[in-house]
Amino acid sequence: MKRTWASFEDRVREIAGHIWGRPCVPARVGGVAVDGVCILESELHCFVEITVERNLGKVREDVIKLQVAKAAAYREGVHARCFCIVNGPVTSAMKEAGEPHHIRVMSVDDFTKQFFDFPAYEVARAKAPFGSSINPITGEADDTKYVPVRYTVDGRKNDISSKDVADFLREGRNVILLGEYGSGKSRCIREVFRQLATSAVEEFCHPLAIDLRRSWGLKESGELIRRHFTDLGLDGLQASAIKAFRAGSLALLLDGFDEIGSQAWSNDNSKLRVIRAKSLEGVRDIVVSNSGGTLVAGREHYFPSSEEMFSALGMSPKETVVIRSKNEFSDSELLEYFQNRDIDVDVPTWLPRRPLICQTIGELAKDQFETMFGEEGDEIAFWNHFIDVLCQRDANINISFDRETIRRIFVNLARLTRTKSANVGPISLSELQTAFELATGAAPVEDASVMLQRLPSLGRIGPESNDRQFVDMYILDGLRAQDVASISLLGDEAIADATKANWANPLDDLGQRILASEDRISEKSKLTLAAKAAKAGNSVMASDLVASLLREKTEGIDFEGLTVDNGIFILLPLDERQISNLIIKGSSIGELALPVKSARNVQISDCVAERVTGVSSQAALPEWIQRLDAGELDSVASVSRIRKIGLKPAQAILITIIRKTFFQKGAGRKEEALLRGLGKVATRSLSRTILNIMIRENLLTTFRGDEGTVYSPVRSHTNRMQKLLDELAASADPLWADVSKL
């Protein structure tokens, strides 16, 4: 806890009392007023003179006082050890003034080291990793410059900084830091440690950052502290660290309450609660025993309730500050992070902004970076690399498991979510155990139980429940795709079980593209599996495979008469690839993407689509799409909606000009009014080119108005222009083709 002293003398006397374990008080010895006297034994005393003035003359005066006191004590049969403590650095001359008389002249910092050599600890601790703030592949400490981020506080409206967290600990308060995987909890602890270290000696508040994953099976505070110093190679500081802890001069930073291993697995909630409490006995003891501030960090979903969390950690709900890491960087934080690492990247819209994901980008080799974030970009390659990193990161924590084992567990869990009503879960403890057994061939015991409870991207579904759910659809969607690809590699019995399962949750855009890129399974095998799924009743699996086969490739795809009945498509992309011999009926479609690139013998009937893109009217749908119940189509009703369609700049300008001239009241429009609202899209040269094309094709005429040229429509072309607006990218109109080339 941060100390406040009335004077520098009080500070030194308290430190002396901790060093020798006896009160240090002012006293007169042989007629001399000594600033501090500590009686170790009846015949052994310590005398301390304390000076704020840092000059040789004052030191010599204090040395003389100590000589007199020492001589007087000797006459009484007392041996005195004498110290002259200076508030600041001491010179060689100052030390030499006391040496002939066996009086040690020391700075207050050097004197404090006799209590606890924090500078030595600080150097050793800074070289070691802080929790999971490491290179996720090599496991080496991550020394990347900290990006100042904000943290939320339960019960408060305003966010706080790492400095505020450090202040809580200086005040002796308990803090719980919660966050999902890769949200920067360990980085926060590293930064709080740094801030506390800058004033540790002056404020008598020394930060100790303990990685709890290295504290398995320890049940007492002293055991945790000793193990920590042994791990750092500082065995000689163990005793003084324990003394500092008992003196309340430590601010403890305990990282990873969810990473302490339990010794058993149970599907019974009450038994599992006992297991968690037992694994955290050492943490609870250190929290309860520490009179300084304590911060404990971990993943929120490890505990099914806040009540259990406070109880297991030994903290009071009313007196504890609960803070949370935000899951993603803000725009400014993201920019600063990449600037600190001298990385020039245009962040793609698909990229989640989790700190761990950004760190993964920073660790990419040059050729990997160019592939994934160069001019073309490759989201699929990055996703696969990130999942490898994520699994390796957990494998580094749980050395009993390799990356591929953890990945198989993830894929098994992703399969389980296919039948869930909430899409992402819930996943029960028994289902977690099943996923583990399928991946390893054995039931979870010992450290496996804690691994399952803290798997990254899984969170609890709510208070008072041990059930889990995926909290990151970016991860889940890709895992589902990998699961589908692996099904065809299984035996006939396993394929039959999967194809007749009643799945409810389909792949999204990313999952479709990951499945499309899977090289473990050929397109022919995907088509065969889709046919089996459609026949056996797993229409969602069939939908996923069809959607993945529709993703962009140069050659066409023949579905060989495949029929998908009652399917579910989050996205049905008909605009990427030439297709033939496919029937989809009675299906639910999130987004139907048009225009069709090319279709032969294709039928879509009696389907419901929440949104249809690429056309703005049902009249523009191909004739083989029948009885489609479309909720929303692309709209050209306003400039803002035109901009949202995703057209090329020239196409957006053309649509805007047509809408404002042919379908708004008035005899014509000035050029400025025609292009208002398009912003930077409508450059003057490009706009003039398009207007000139329309005049050349006799679609527009001009006349001189009061304020310049006015453009008027040739009304005989109104129907043609309406058809072009309806069809948009599906239009075969020569005007659309000419403008699209610009």
C-alpha positions in Angstrom: 0.0 0.0 0.0 1.2 3.5 -0.8 2.7 5.1 2.3 2.4 8.8 3.3 5.0 10.0 5.8 5.1 13.2 7.7 8.8 13.5 7.0 11.7 11.8 5.3 12.9 10.7 8.8 9.6 8.8 9.3 10.0 7.1 6.0 13.6 5.9 6.8 12.6 4.8 10.4 9.7 2.7 9.0 12.1 1.0 6.4 14.6 0.4 9.2 11.9 -1.2 11.3 11.1 -3.6 8.5 14.7 -4.4 7.8 15.5 -5.4 11.4 12.0 -6.4 12.5 12.1 -4.1 15.5 10.7 -0.6 16.1 13.1 2.2 15.1 12.5 5.3 17.2 14.4 8.5 18.1 16.4 8.3 21.2 19.2 10.1 23.1 22.4 8.2 23.5 25.3 9.6 25.5 23.7 13.1 25.3 23.3 12.9 21.5 19.9 12.9 19.8 20.0 9.9 17.4 17.3 10.0 14.7 16.6 6.3 14.9 17.6 3.5 17.3 16.6 -0.1 16.8 17.4 -2.6 19.6 18.1 -6.0 18.1 19.4 -7.5 21.3 20.3 -6.1 24.7 23.9 -5.8 23.6 23.3 -5.1 19.9 21.7 -1.9 18.7 21.5 -0.1 15.3 21.9 3.7 15.2 20.5 5.6 12.1 21.2 9.3 11.3 18.9 10.7 8.6 19.7 13.7 6.5 17.6 15.4 3.8 20.6 17.7 2.9 22.8 16.1 0.4 26.2 17.7 1.1 29.5 16.5 2.5 29.5 18.9 5.4 26.1 17.7 6.8 27.2 14.1 6.4 30.4 14.8 8.4 28.3 16.3 11.2 26.1 13.2 11.3 29.1 10.9 11.3 30.5 12.8 14.3 27.2 12.4 16.1 27.2 8.7 15.5 30.8 8.4 16.7 29.8 10.0 20.0 26.7 7.8 20.4 28.6 4.7 19.4 31.3 5.4 22.0 28.8 6.1 24.7 26.9 2.8 23.9 30.2 0.9 24.0 30.9 2.2 27.5 27.5 0.7 28.5 28.4 -2.7 27.0 26.4 -2.2 23.8 27.8 -2.8 20.3 26.3 -0.3 17.8 26.0 -0.7 14.1 25.8 2.8 12.6 24.2 4.1 9.4 24.0 7.6 7.9 21.1 7.7 5.4 21.0 10.5 2.7 18.0 11.5 0.7 19.6 11.0 -2.7 22.8 9.7 -4.3 26.0 9.7 -2.2 29.4 10.6 -3.3 32.7 8.7 -2.7 33.7 11.5 -0.3 30.6 11.0 1.8 31.2 7.2 2.0 34.9 7.8 2.9 33.8 10.1 5.7 32.3 7.2 7.6 34.5 4.3 6.6 37.3 4.9 9.2 34.7 4.8 12.0 32.8 1.8 10.5 29.8 4.0 9.8 28.0 3.2 6.5 26.9 6.3 4.6 24.1 5.2 2.2 21.4 6.6 -0.1 17.9 5.9 1.0 17.5 3.7 -2.2 20.5 1.5 -1.2 19.2 1.3 2.4 15.8 0.2 1.1 17.5 -2.6 -0.8 18.4 -4.2 2.5 14.7 -4.6 3.0 13.8 -5.7 -0.5 16.1 -5.3 -3.5 13.4 -4.3 -5.9 15.7 -2.9 -8.6 17.3 -6.4 -9.0 13.8 -7.9 -9.2 12.6 -5.3 -11.6 15.4 -6.1 -14.1 14.8 -9.8 -13.9 11.1 -9.5 -14.2 11.2 -7.2 -17.2 13.2 -9.8 -19.1 10.6 -12.5 -18.5 7.2 -12.8 -20.3 4.2 -11.2 -18.7 1.5 -13.9 -18.9 0.4 -14.3 -22.5 2.0 -11.1 -23.6 4.4 -13.1 -25.7 5.2 -13.9 -29.3 2.4 -16.5 -29.8 4.6 -18.8 -31.9 8.0 -18.6 -30.2 6.7 -18.0 -26.7 9.4 -15.3 -26.2 8.5 -12.1 -24.3 6.8 -9.5 -26.4 8.5 -6.1 -25.9 6.2 -4.2 -28.3 5.5 -0.7 -27.1 2.3 -0.5 -25.1 -0.6 1.2 -26.9 -2.6 3.3 -24.4 -6.2 1.8 -24.3 -9.2 2.4 -22.1 -10.9 -0.1 -19.8 -14.5 -0.2 -18.6 -15.3 -0.2 -14.9 -18.4 -2.0 -13.5 -20.7 0.6 -12.0 -19.1 3.6 -13.7 -19.9 5.4 -16.9 -16.4 6.6 -17.7 -13.5 4.5 -18.9 -10.2 4.4 -17.2 -6.5 4.0 -18.2 -3.7 1.8 -17.0 -2.5 4.7 -14.8 -5.9 4.7 -13.0 -5.4 0.9 -12.4 -2.0 1.6 -10.9 -3.5 4.2 -8.7 -6.1 1.8 -7.4 -3.2 -0.6 -6.3 -1.2 2.2 -4.7 -4.3 2.9 -2.6 -4.3 -0.7 -1.5 -7.5 -1.6 -3.3 -8.3 -5.0 -4.9 -8.9 -5.1 -8.6 -10.2 -7.9 -10.9 -9.3 -7.5 -14.6 -11.6 -9.5 -16.9 -11.4 -10.0 -20.7 -11.8 -12.4 -23.5 -8.9 -14.2 -25.2 -6.4 -11.9 -26.9 -7.9 -8.7 -25.5 -4.7 -7.4 -23.9 -5.0 -8.4 -20.2 -1.4 -9.4 -19.9 -0.3 -6.2 -21.7 -2.3 -4.2 -19.2 -0.5 -5.9 -16.3 2.9 -5.3 -18.0 2.1 -1.6 -18.3 0.7 -1.3 -14.7 3.9 -3.0 -13.5 6.0 -0.4 -15.3 4.0 2.5 -13.9 4.2 1.2 -10.4 7.9 0.4 -10.7 8.8 4.0 -11.5 7.8 5.1 -8.0 8.1 1.8 -6.1 11.0 2.8 -3.8 9.7 6.3 -3.0 6.2 5.2 -2.3 7.1 1.8 -0.7 4.8 0.1 -3.1 6.7 -2.6 -5.0 4.8 -4.4 -7.8 5.2 -8.1 -8.0 3.9 -9.7 -11.3 3.2 -13.4 -10.9 2.2 -15.6 -13.8 -0.4 -18.0 -12.3 0.0 -20.6 -15.0 3.3 -21.5 -13.3 1.7 -21.8 -9.9 -0.2 -25.0 -10.2 -0.9 -26.9 -7.0 0.4 -24.1 -4.7 -1.9 -23.5 -1.8 -0.3 -20.7 0.3 0.8 -17.2 -0.4 4.4 -17.9 0.6 4.6 -20.8 -1.9 3.4 -18.6 -4.8 6.0 -15.9 -4.0 8.9 -18.3 -3.5 8.0 -20.2 -6.7 7.9 -16.9 -8.6 11.4 -15.9 -7.4 12.8 -19.3 -8.1 11.4 -19.1 -11.7 13.3 -15.8 -12.2 16.5 -17.2 -10.7 16.3 -14.9 -7.7 16.3 -17.5 -4.9 18.4 -15.1 -2.8 15.5 -12.6 -2.7 12.9 -15.1 -1.5 13.1 -14.3 2.2 13.1 -10.5 1.7 10.2 -10.8 -0.7 8.2 -12.6 1.9 9.2 -10.0 4.5 8.0 -7.3 2.1 4.7 -9.1 1.6 4.2 -9.3 5.3 5.0 -5.6 5.6 2.3 -4.7 3.1 4.7 -3.1 0.7 3.8 -5.3 -2.3 1.3 -4.5 -5.0 0.5 -8.0 -6.4 -0.3 -8.5 -10.1 -1.6 -12.1 -10.5 -2.2 -13.0 -14.2 -4.3 -15.9 -15.3 -6.7 -17.1 -12.5 -8.2 -19.3 -15.3 -4.9 -21.0 -16.0 -4.2 -22.7 -12.7 -4.7 -26.4 -13.2 -7.3 -28.4 -11.2 -6.8 -32.1 -10.5 -10.1 -33.5 -11.7 -13.0 -33.1 -14.2 -16.6 -33.3 -13.3 -19.9 -32.6 -15.2 -21.5 -31.8 -11.9 -21.8 -28.1 -11.3 -21.3 -28.2 -7.5 -18.3 -30.5 -7.8 -16.7 -28.3 -10.5 -17.2 -25.3 -8.2 -15.3 -27.1 -5.5 -12.5 -28.0 -8.0 -12.1 -24.4 -9.1 -12.0 -23.1 -5.5 -9.4 -25.7 -4.6 -7.2 -24.8 -7.6 -7.3 -21.2 -6.5 -6.5 -21.7 -2.8 -3.1 -20.1 -3.2 -4.5 -17.1 -4.9 -7.2 -16.7 -2.3 -4.6 -16.9 0.5 -2.4 -14.3 -1.1 -5.3 -11.9 -1.7 -6.7 -12.2 1.8 -3.2 -11.9 3.4 -2.0 -9.0 1.4 -2.5 -5.6 3.0 -1.3 -3.9 -0.1 -3.3 -3.8 -3.4 -3.9 -6.9 -5.5 -4.9 -7.2 -9.1 -6.1 -10.6 -10.4 -6.7 -11.1 -14.1 -8.4 -13.8 -16.1 -11.2 -14.7 -18.5 -14.6 -13.8 -17.3 -16.3 -17.0 -18.5 -14.1 -19.2 -16.3 -16.6 -18.6 -13.4 -20.3 -19.3 -14.0 -21.2 -16.4 -11.7 -19.7 -13.3 -10.1 -20.6 -14.6 -6.7 -18.3 -17.6 -7.2 -15.6 -15.4 -8.7 -15.4 -13.2 -5.7 -15.6 -16.1 -3.3 -12.9 -18.1 -5.0 -10.5 -15.1 -5.3 -11.2 -14.0 -1.7 -12.4 -10.6 -2.6 -15.4 -8.5 -1.4 -17.9 -7.5 -4.1 -18.4 -4.1 -2.4 -14.7 -3.2 -2.0 -13.3 -4.6 -5.3 -12.9 -2.7 -8.5 -13.9 -4.8 -11.5 -12.5 -3.6 -14.8 -12.7 -5.1 -18.3 -10.5 -5.1 -21.3 -12.3 -4.1 -24.5 -12.4 -6.8 -27.1 -11.2 -4.6 -30.0 -8.9 -1.6 -30.6 -10.5 1.7 -31.5 -9.5 3.2 -34.8 -6.9 5.5 -33.1 -5.6 2.7 -31.0 -5.3 0.4 -34.1 -3.4 3.1 -36.0 -1.0 3.7 -33.1 -0.4 0.0 -32.6 0.8 -0.4 -36.2 2.7 2.8 -36.2 4.6 1.7 -33.1 5.6 -1.5 -35.0 6.4 0.5 -38.2 3.8 -1.5 -40.1 2.2 0.2 -43.1 -1.1 -1.6 -43.7 -4.5 -0.6 -45.0 -6.7 -2.4 -42.5 -9.3 -4.4 -44.5 -13.0 -4.2 -43.5 -13.1 -8.0 -42.8 -10.3 -7.9 -40.2 -11.4 -8.1 -36.5 -9.5 -5.6 -34.4 -8.6 -7.8 -31.4 -5.1 -7.0 -30.0 -4.0 -10.7 -30.5 -5.0 -10.5 -34.2 -3.1 -7.2 -34.6 -0.1 -8.8 -32.9 -0.3 -11.8 -35.3 -0.1 -9.4 -38.2 2.9 -7.8 -36.7 4.7 -11.1 -36.5 4.1 -12.1 -40.1 7.1 -12.7 -42.3 7.5 -10.2 -45.2 6.3 -12.7 -47.8 3.3 -13.7 -45.6 2.4 -10.0 -45.1 2.5 -9.3 -48.8 0.3 -12.3 -49.5 -2.3 -11.5 -46.9 -2.4 -7.7 -46.9 -0.9 -6.7 -50.2 -2.7 -5.3 -53.2 -4.9 -8.4 -53.6 -5.1 -9.5 -50.0 -5.9 -13.0 -48.8 -8.3 -13.2 -45.9 -8.5 -17.0 -46.1 -4.7 -17.4 -45.7 -4.7 -15.0 -42.8 -7.6 -16.9 -41.1 -5.8 -20.2 -41.4 -2.6 -18.6 -40.0 -4.4 -16.9 -37.2 -6.1 -20.2 -36.1 -2.6 -21.8 -36.1 -1.4 -19.0 -33.9 -4.4 -19.2 -31.5 -4.0 -23.0 -31.1 -0.2 -22.7 -30.6 -0.7 -20.0 -28.0 -2.9 -22.3 -26.0 -0.5 -25.2 -26.6 2.3 -23.1 -25.1 0.1 -22.7 -22.0 -0.9 -26.3 -21.8 2.3 -28.2 -22.7 0.5 -31.5 -22.5 -1.4 -30.7 -25.7 -0.1 -29.8 -29.1 -1.6 -27.3 -31.6 -3.4 -29.9 -33.7 -5.1 -31.5 -30.7 -6.5 -28.1 -29.6 -7.6 -27.5 -33.2 -9.4 -30.8 -33.4 -11.3 -29.9 -30.2 -12.3 -26.6 -31.7 -13.6 -28.2 -34.8 -15.6 -30.8 -32.8 -17.1 -27.9 -30.7 -18.0 -26.1 -33.9 -19.9 -29.1 -35.1 -21.9 -29.1 -31.9 -23.1 -25.6 -32.6 -24.7 -26.6 -35.9 -27.8 -27.9 -34.1 -28.1 -25.1 -31.4 -31.0 -22.8 -31.4 -28.8 -19.8 -30.5 -26.3 -20.5 -33.4 -23.3 -20.1 -31.1 -24.3 -22.4 -28.3 -25.0 -23.3 -25.6 -22.3 -26.0 -25.1 -22.7 -28.1 -21.9 -19.8 -29.4 -19.9 -20.7 -32.9 -21.0 -20.4 -31.8 -24.6 -17.1 -30.2 -23.9 -15.9 -33.5 -22.6 -17.3 -35.3 -25.6 -15.4 -32.9 -27.9 -12.2 -33.6 -26.0 -12.7 -37.4 -26.1 -13.3 -37.4 -29.8 -10.1 -35.4 -30.3 -7.8 -37.3 -28.0 -9.5 -40.7 -27.4 -9.4 -40.2 -23.7 -11.5 -38.5 -21.0 -10.2 -35.1 -19.7 -8.2 -35.3 -16.4 -5.9 -32.9 -14.5 -4.7 -30.0 -16.7 -7.2 -31.0 -19.4 -10.1 -29.8 -17.3 -8.8 -26.3 -17.0 -7.9 -26.1 -20.7 -11.5 -26.9 -21.6 -12.9 -24.3 -19.2 -10.8 -21.6 -20.7 -10.6 -22.4 -24.4 -10.2 -19.1 -26.4 -13.3 -17.7 -28.2 -15.6 -19.6 -25.7 -17.6 -17.6 -23.2 -20.3 -18.5 -20.7 -23.9 -18.0 -21.7 -24.9 -16.0 -18.6 -24.8 -15.9 -14.8 -25.2 -19.0 -12.8 -24.4 -21.3 -15.7 -21.4 -23.5 -16.6 -22.6 -23.8 -20.2 -20.3 -22.2 -22.9 -20.9 -20.5 -26.2 -18.7 -19.1 -29.0 -18.1 -15.4 -28.6 -16.3 -14.9 -31.9 -18.2 -15.7 -35.1 -15.0 -14.9 -37.1 -13.4 -18.0 -35.6 -16.6 -20.2 -35.5 -17.5 -19.7 -39.1 -14.1 -20.9 -40.3 -14.1 -23.8 -37.9 -17.4 -25.0 -39.3 -16.0 -24.8 -42.8 -13.0 -27.0 -41.8 -15.4 -29.4 -40.2 -17.4 -29.9 -43.4 -14.1 -30.4 -45.3 -13.0 -33.1 -42.8 -16.3 -35.0 -43.0 -15.6 -36.4 -46.5 -12.3 -37.8 -45.2 -14.1 -39.9 -42.6 -15.4 -43.5 -42.9 -18.8 -44.3 -44.3 -20.5 -44.6 -40.9 -19.3 -41.2 -39.8 -20.3 -39.6 -43.1 -23.8 -41.2 -42.8 -24.2 -39.8 -39.3 -23.2 -36.3 -40.4 -25.3 -36.2 -43.5 -28.5 -37.2 -41.7 -28.0 -34.8 -38.8 -30.5 -32.0 -38.3 -28.3 -28.9 -38.7 -29.8 -25.5 -38.3 -27.0 -23.0 -38.6 -25.3 -22.5 -42.0 -21.9 -21.1 -43.1 -21.6 -17.3 -43.5 -19.6 -15.6 -46.2 -16.1 -16.3 -44.7 -17.0 -19.9 -44.0 -18.1 -20.5 -47.5 -14.9 -19.1 -48.9 -12.8 -21.1 -46.5 -14.6 -24.3 -47.5 -14.2 -23.3 -51.2 -10.4 -23.0 -50.7 -10.0 -26.3 -48.8 -7.6 -28.4 -50.8 -8.1 -31.5 -48.7 -11.4 -32.2 -50.6 -11.9 -31.8 -54.4 -14.9 -30.1 -56.0 -16.1 -33.5 -57.1 -16.0 -34.8 -53.5 -17.8 -31.7 -52.3 -20.5 -32.3 -54.9 -20.8 -35.9 -53.9 -21.1 -35.0 -50.2 -23.7 -32.4 -51.0 -25.8 -34.9 -52.9 -25.5 -37.3 -49.9 -26.5 -34.6 -47.5 -29.5 -33.5 -49.6 -30.7 -37.1 -49.9 -30.2 -37.9 -46.2 -31.9 -34.7 -45.0 -29.1 -32.4 -43.9 -30.1 -29.6 -46.1 -27.9 -27.1 -44.3 -24.8 -29.1 -45.1 -26.0 -29.4 -48.7 -26.5 -25.6 -48.7 -23.0 -24.9 -47.4 -21.4 -27.1 -50.0 -23.4 -25.6 -52.9 -22.6 -22.1 -51.7 -18.9 -22.9 -51.4 -19.0 -24.3 -55.0 -20.5 -21.1 -56.2 -17.6 -19.0 -55.0 -15.5 -17.2 -57.5 -13.4 -19.4 -59.9 -12.6 -19.0 -63.6 -14.2 -22.2 -64.8 -17.9 -23.0 -64.5 -19.5 -25.6 -62.2 -21.9 -28.4 -63.2 -24.1 -29.5 -60.3 -25.2 -32.6 -62.2 -28.9 -32.1 -61.4 -28.4 -31.6 -57.6 -31.6 -30.5 -55.8 -31.5 -28.6 -52.5 -34.9 -28.6 -50.9 -35.6 -26.6 -47.7 -32.0 -25.3 -47.5 -30.7 -22.4 -45.6 -28.2 -20.0 -47.2 -26.9 -16.9 -45.4 -25.4 -15.9 -48.8 -26.3 -17.4 -52.2 -23.7 -15.9 -54.6 -24.9 -16.3 -58.1 -22.7 -13.5 -59.4 -19.3 -15.2 -59.1 -19.2 -18.3 -61.3 -20.9 -19.9 -64.3 -23.4 -22.5 -63.1 -25.5 -25.3 -64.6 -27.9 -28.1 -63.6 -28.9 -26.9 -60.1 -32.3 -26.7 -58.5 -33.0 -24.9 -55.2 -36.5 -24.8 -53.9 -38.4 -23.9 -50.7 -35.2 -22.5 -49.2 -34.4 -19.5 -46.9 -31.8 -17.1 -48.3 -30.2 -14.2 -46.3 -28.7 -12.5 -49.3 -29.2 -13.4 -53.0 -26.4 -11.9 -54.9 -27.0 -11.0 -58.6 -26.5 -10.5 -61.4 -26.1 -14.1 -62.6 -22.7 -14.5 -64.3 -24.1 -17.4 -66.4 -26.8 -20.0 -65.8 -27.9 -23.0 -67.7 -30.7 -25.3 -66.6 -30.9 -23.6 -63.2 -34.1 -23.3 -61.2 -34.8 -21.3 -58.0 -38.4 -21.5 -56.8 -40.6 -20.8 -53.8 -37.8 -19.3 -51.8 -37.6 -16.4 -49.3 -34.8 -13.9 -49.5 -34.2 -11.2 -46.9 -32.3 -9.2 -49.4 -31.5 -9.3 -53.2 -28.5 -7.3 -54.4 -27.6 -6.4 -57.9 -31.1 -5.5 -59.1 -33.5 -2.9 -57.8 -36.8 -4.5 -59.1 -38.4 -7.9 -59.1 -38.9 -7.3 -62.8 -35.2 -7.6 -63.3 -35.0 -11.1 -61.9 -34.1 -14.0 -64.3 -37.2 -15.9 -65.5 -35.9 -19.1 -63.8 -36.2 -17.4 -60.4 -39.9 -18.0 -59.7 -42.1 -17.0 -56.8 -39.3 -15.4 -54.8 -40.5 -13.6 -51.7 -37.9 -10.8 -51.6 -37.8 -8.5 -48.5 -35.4 -5.9 -49.8 -33.8 -5.1 -53.1 -31.1 -2.6 -54.0 -32.6 0.8 -54.0 -31.8 3.8 -56.3 -34.4 6.0 -54.5 -31.7 8.4 -53.2 -28.0 9.2 -53.7 -27.1 7.8 -50.3 -28.7 4.5 -51.2 -27.0 4.4 -54.6 -23.7 4.8 -52.8 -24.5 1.8 -50.5 -25.1 -0.6 -53.5 -21.3 -1.0 -54.0 -21.2 0.0 -57.7 -18.1 1.3 -59.4 -17.8 5.1 -59.3 -18.8 5.5 -63.0 -21.8 3.2 -62.5 -22.9 5.2 -59.5 -22.6 8.5 -61.4 -24.7 7.1 -64.3 -27.5 5.8 -62.0 -27.6 9.1 -60.2 -27.8 11.1 -63.5 -30.6 8.8 -64.8 -32.6 9.0 -61.6 -32.4 12.8 -61.3 -33.1 13.6 -65.0 -35.7 10.9 -66.0 -37.5 10.2 -62.7 -37.6 13.5 -60.8 -39.9 16.4 -61.5 -38.6 19.3 -63.5 -37.5 20.1 -67.0 -33.9 19.4 -66.3 -30.9 19.6 -63.9 -27.8 21.7 -63.7 -24.6 19.7 -63.6 -23.9 20.7 -60.0 -27.3 19.4 -58.9 -27.0 16.2 -60.8 -23.9 15.1 -58.9 -24.7 16.5 -55.5 -24.3 13.9 -52.7 -21.8 11.7 -54.5 -18.8 13.3 -52.9 -15.4 12.3 -54.1 -16.8 9.6 -56.3 -18.0 12.2 -58.8 -14.9 13.7 -60.2 -15.5 16.4 -62.7 -13.7 14.7 -65.6 -15.5 11.4 -65.1 -18.9 13.1 -64.7 -18.4 15.1 -67.9 -17.4 12.0 -69.8 -20.6 10.2 -68.8 -22.7 13.2 -69.6 -21.1 13.5 -73.0 -21.8 9.8 -73.7 -25.5 10.3 -72.8 -25.7 13.4 -75.1 -24.0 11.5 -77.9 -26.5 8.6 -77.5 -29.4 11.2 -77.6 -30.4 10.3 -74.1 -29.9 13.9 -72.9 -30.2 17.3 -74.4 -28.9 20.6 -73.1 -30.0 24.2 -73.0 -28.6 27.4 -71.6 -30.2 28.3 -68.2 -29.8 31.4 -66.1 -26.9 29.9 -64.2 -25.2 27.7 -66.8 -25.9 24.5 -68.8 -29.1 22.5 -68.0 -29.4 18.7 -68.9 -32.9 17.4 -69.9 -34.0 13.8 -70.6 -35.2 12.6 -73.9 -38.5 11.1 -72.7 -38.8 8.5 -75.4 -36.0 6.6 -73.6 -37.8 6.5 -70.2 -38.7 2.8 -70.3 -35.2 1.9 -71.4 -33.7 3.9 -68.5 -36.2 2.3 -66.0 -35.1 -1.2 -67.1 -31.4 -0.2 -66.7 -32.2 1.0 -63.1 -34.0 -2.2 -62.3 -31.3 -4.5 -63.6 -28.2 -2.5 -62.5 -25.2 -4.8 -62.8 -27.4 -7.4 -64.6 -28.1 -4.9 -67.4 -27.1 -5.8 -70.9 -27.7 -2.2 -72.1 -24.8 -0.9 -74.3 -24.8 2.3 -72.2 -24.2 0.3 -69.0 -21.4 -1.6 -70.8 -19.7 1.6 -72.1 -19.8 3.4 -68.7 -18.6 0.3 -66.8 -15.4 0.4 -68.8 -14.5 3.9 -67.5 
